[in-house]
Amino acid sequence: MCLAYIIVFFHRIATGVVADSLMSEFGVTGAALGNLGAVYFYVYMIMQIPSGVLADTLGARITVSIGTLAAGIGSIIFGMASGIEVSYVGRFLVGLGVSVVFVAILKVLSQWFKESEFATISGLTALIGNGGALLAGMPLALAVAIFSWRTVFLGIGTVSIIIALLCYLVVRNRPEDVGLPGIAELEDRGDGTVPERQRIMESIKTVVTNRQTWPGFIAFAGLSGSILSFTGMWGVPYIMAVYGLNKAAASSYVMAATAGVMVGSLVSGMTSDKVGKRKGPLLAFGVSNLVMWLALVLWNNGKPPVEVLYPLMFLLGFSATGYVITWALAKEVNPTHTAGIALGTFNMGGFLGPSILQPLMGYVLDINWTGQMAEGIRVYSQAAYAKALMLCAAAVFIAVVGVLFVRETNCLNVYNMIERR
């Protein structure tokens, strides 16, 4: 399943690395390119609650296998696209396929690991998945230079289909499926099974009407949305334009941000589990991330010294990973039997952010475009990028405000605590 998640992250980031190739070949503006990248996030966001339902009903094994297969087919269509319209179809199918993977993984983790281990294991999963984002950095830029972007996406599509088959053959939803005692039995808690009387729509209603669902949702939307908009679309073009670097060199700086996300994903979850708190660590990461965004935008009017760019990129990614803690919050502030739906709802927030920010940043770039062109591609100024990146800082500020309203769970499901009293 982690192999499938690597594919998820690859597609999440890849369009930013091939942005100039897409703009040149399809003859599109920044706003149109932002929309192409955002298609992935639109469908991903919409599918998060259905993904939770699928994880709770069909199970992770079938859900991930079918989803990864669909993503593979979408990648092949994208690689063969003759125009922007067909590329939208491929991107849509990729987003549809990968949208079900992570919630299904979290559902499996909730069945195989203890509550006190959940944030750490979730962070480890995110660390592994971000390997796909690393592959979509400089390695992708070099591969595109050697083979062409179309060949690369055709290859990724083929690999995705193979991984889908492996998931079906290897994955098991619960320890009980292989004759082992379940974690719920070992911890003497609810097993997460939806009671017969509890219909799916009632479970959805329980989650969406729970006031404690939404602060974490907002935090996830701002933290994840900003870093994904940067690493997944506008980071490479920004560094190429502002620092005058080629694609491979610019990609290496974005890879530093991705490396920060990888390390931070494990550290944030582990820290939260270690101290037995959710709100404090989440707030600390959120405020730190806001400081990093303001440094990027305000330092030398959006062009920090190149000597500090690598550490700044790393810290930008590292501090964004407070969102890992919200995955644990999702299952702790909602009833155990709604775990899949709760995780899907929270995860929807993480993709609402980039689905809004990516095209909005493209729009800001377009309205601040000075008319400069290079090889048929619009060239945006340093000032234009500074204004676009300020949107990311604003999103993180909103996330920090959301954290202030998060309920401290002390790393325990609040409903199970009530039942034990």
N, C-alpha and C positions, 0 to 999 in steps of 0.2 A: 504493500500500500504506500510505503514511503517513496518507492519508485514512481508511482502514479502521482504523488504529491510533488516530486521533482519536476514532472511534466507540467503540472499546474503553474508552478513558479516560472518555468521557462517561458510559457506563453504570456504570463502576466507582464514580463519585462521586455520580451523580444522586440515588440514593435518600436520601442524607443531607440534601439540600436540600429534598426533598418529604416528609421524615419526618413532620412534623406533619400534613400533609394525609392521608398514608396512615394514621396512627394515628387520626385523626378519622373518616375515611370508612369504614375497615374495623373500627374499634373494637378495636385490638390493644394489647398491653402492650409495654414496652421489649424484653423478651426475644423476643417474637414478631416485632417489627420487626427486631431484630438478626438473627434467623434468615432473614427475607425478604431482607435485604441479603446475608447470608452464602451464600444459595443460589448466587448468581453465583460466589462464591469456591470453594464446594464442587466444583461441576462444572468450573470452570476448573482447579482443582488436579488433579482426577482425570484431566483430559484432557491434561495436559502431556506425559507420555511418549508417549501415542498421537499427540499433535500432532507430536512429534519424528519418530515413525515415518512419519506422513503427509508431513511435509516432506522426509524422506529418500526416499520412494517416489513418491507422487503429484506432488510438487513444490509449490512455494509458490503458483504461479499458481492452480491448481485448488483447493488447500486454502483459501486466503484468500477466493476468490470464493464458494465454497459456504458457508464459515463466516459471512461477512458477510451473505449472503442469509438464513441461518438467524437471525442476530441481528436483522435487520430484521423478520422475521416475528414473532419473540419480543417485540420492542418494541411492535408493533401489538397483539398479544394482551394485553400488560401494560396498554397504554393503554385497552383495551376491557374490562378485567376487572370483573366484577360483584361479586366478593368476593375475599377473601384467598386462597382456594384457586386461583382462576384466575390471580391475580397471581403465585403461585408457579410455575405452568406457564410463563407468559411470561418470568419472570425466569430460570427454568431454561434455556429455549431461547436467551435472550440470552447467558447464560454459556457454553452449549455452542458457540454460533456464534463468539463473540469469543475463545474459549479457544485457537483454532488460529492466530490472527493473528500474535502476536509471535514465536513460535518460528519460524514460516515466514519472517518478516522477517529474523530473525537468520541463518537458513539462507541466504537470498539474500545478505545482507551478507558472509557467509563465502565466498561464491563470487565476489563483485564487488570486494572490498576486501582489502588486505594485512593480515597478522596484526598488524603494528605500528600499523595504523589502526583496528583493530576496536573497541577500547573507546571511542575518540573518536566513531566513526560510530554506535555503539550509543547513546552518550549523546545525540548529535544527534537520533537517532530518538526517544528518550525525551522529549527537549525538545519535539519537534513533537507527539508523542502527547499530552503533557500540555496541549496547547492544548484538547483535549477536556475535560480536568478544569477548565480555566478557564471554558469554556462552561457547564459544569455547576455553576458557582458563582453569582455575582450575575446573569449573563445569564439563567440558568435560573430563578432566583428571580423576576426581573422578568417573564419570559415566562409563568411559571405564574400570576403575579398578573393578567396581561392576558388570557391565553387559557385557563387551567386546565392542570393537570398532564397530564390525559388527552390533550388536543390536542397538547401538546408531544411526548409519547412516540409518538403516531401519526405526527407529522411526522418525527421522528428515524427511525422505522421505514422510512418511504418513502425518505428520503435514503440509508439504509443499503443498500436494494435497488439504488438507482442506483449507489452506489459499488461494489457487488459486480460489477455489469456492467462498470464501468470497469476493475476489476482484471483481469477475464478478458480484456479487449480489449488492455490495455496492458502488463501485467507479463510479464517474461521471466525464467526461473529462473537462467540462466547467461549469461556473455558469449558462449559458443560458440553459443547459440541465435540470436544476431544476427550471427554470423560473426566475432566478435572472439576473440583469444587469451585463454585462461582464466588467472586469477590463479595457480592452482597451477603452470601451465606457466611463467609469468613468474618465480615465486619458487622454482622447482625443488623443489617439495614435493608431498606426496600430494594428490590431487585431491578427497579427501573422498568418493569413490565407495565404496559398500559392496561389498567383494569378493563374488563369487558364493558362495564357501564360507562367508562370514560371514552367517549367518541373522540375521533381526531379533531373535529371542529371545537369540541369543548376544551381539549388540550391547548389548541391554538389560542382560544379565548382566554384561558388561564394565564398564558404567557404574555399576551399582548395587553391585557388589562392590568397586569402587575406593574405598579408604579416603579418598582425597583429594577425592572427590565431596562428601562430607557436611559438612566444615567450611564450605565456601562455601554449601551448601544451608541450613545453620543460620543463617549470617550474613544471607542473603537473606530467610529467613523472619522473623527478628526486625526487621530494618530496614524492610522493605517492609510487613510485617504491621501494625506499629504506625502508620505514617503513613497507610496506606490505611484502617485502622479509624477514624482520626480524621477525615481529609478525606472519606472515603466514607460515613460513617454518623454518628458522634457529635460531630464538631466543631461543626457548625451548632447542633444542639440544646444543646450545652454552653454556647456563647457566648450564645445567646438566653436561657437560664435564668440563668446566673451574672451576666451583665452587663446583662440586661434590654433587649436590643436586638431589633429586628424581624428578620425572615428575611433581607431584602436586606442590611442592615448586617452581620449575623453572617456571611453568605456572603462578604462582602468580606474579612473576616479569614481565613477558610479559603482564599480565593483567594490571599492573601499566602503561605500555606504552599505552595500549588500553584505559585506563581511561584518560590518557593525551590527546589522540586523541579525545575522546568524549567531554571533556571540551573545548579543543582547537577548535574543529569544530564550536562550538557555539560562542566562544570568537572571533575567527578570522573573521568570517562573520559579527558579530555584530559590531566589531571595524571598519571594512571597511565601513559598512553602516553608522555608527555614524559619522565618520570623513569625509565621502563623497569622499573617495579616494580608489583606488585599488592598485596602484603600490607601494606606500610607505609601507603600511601594509604587502603586499606580500613580499617585500624585507626584511623587519624586521624579519618576521617569517623564511624566507629562510636562512638568515645569522645565526640566532639563532640555527636553526636546524643543520647547518654545524658545529657550535661550539660543539653541543651535540655529534654528530657523532665522531668528532676528540677526544673529551674527552673519549668516550667509547673505541676507538681504541688505543689511545696513552697512556692513563693513565695506568701505571704499565703494559705496553705491552699487552693491551687488557684485563686486569683484574682489573678494578677499585675496591677499597675496598667495601666489601659487605655492609658496613654500608651506603654507598651513592647510592647503586644500585637502591633502590626503587625511590628516587627522580630523579635520573638520567634517569631511564626508563620513568617516568611520563613526564619529560621535553622533552625527545626525541620524545615522541608521541605528546605532546602539540605543540611543535614548528614545527612539520611536517605539521600541518593543514593549513598552508598558501595556500595549494592547493584548499581549499574551495573557496577562492576568485577567482580562475580561472574559476569557474562555472559561476559566474556573468560576468566575462570578456568575456566569450564565446558568450553570447547573447548581449553584449554591443558593441563588435567590429565587429559584423556581422548584416546584415539586419534582422529585426524582423521576417519576414516570414520564415527565415532559422533557427529559434531557436532550433528545435529538431536536425537538422543535425549539427549545430554548437556545441551544447552541446555533441553530440555523438562523434564528431571529437576530442574535448578537452578530453573527457573521455577516448578515445582511448589511449591518451598519458599516462594517469594514469595507464594503464595496459600493455603498451609497456615496462615500467620500470621493473616491477616484472617478466614479461615473459622473459626478458633478464637476469636480475640479479639473480633470483632463481637458474636456472641451471648453470650459470656462477660461482656463489658462490660454488655450489656443485662441479664443476670442479676444482676450486682452492683448495678446501678441499681435493679432491682426489689426486691431484698432490703433496700435502704437507703431505699426510698420511704417518705415520711412520711404518705402518704394524701392529699396535696394534689392537686386537680384544677383544670384551667382549660379551659373549653369542651370538656369530655369527654376531655381529654388528660391523662395523668399528668405532674405537674411534679416533677422531681427536684432535690434540694438541691445546694448547692455541695459539701458534704461527700461526697455520693454520687458526684458527678462526679469528685472528687479520688481517691476509691478506685478508680473505674473506670479513670481515666487512669493510675494507678499500674501497672496491668497492662501498659500500653504501655512504660513504663520498664523493667519486669521483662523484657519480651520483648527489648528492645534490649540489656540487660545480657547475656542469654543469647547474643545475636548477637555481642557483643564477645568473649565467651569462645570462641565458634566460630572467630572470626578468628585467635585465637592458635594454632590448629592448621592454618591454611592453609599450603600449600606455596608458596614463592616461585618463580614460573616465569620471571621476568625477561622477561615478555611474549612467550614462545616456547612452542610446544607441546613438552612434555617428551618425548613419544614420538618426534617428529621429531628432537629433539636426540640421543636415544639411537641412532637409526638412522644418523645422520651420523658417529657416532664409530667 
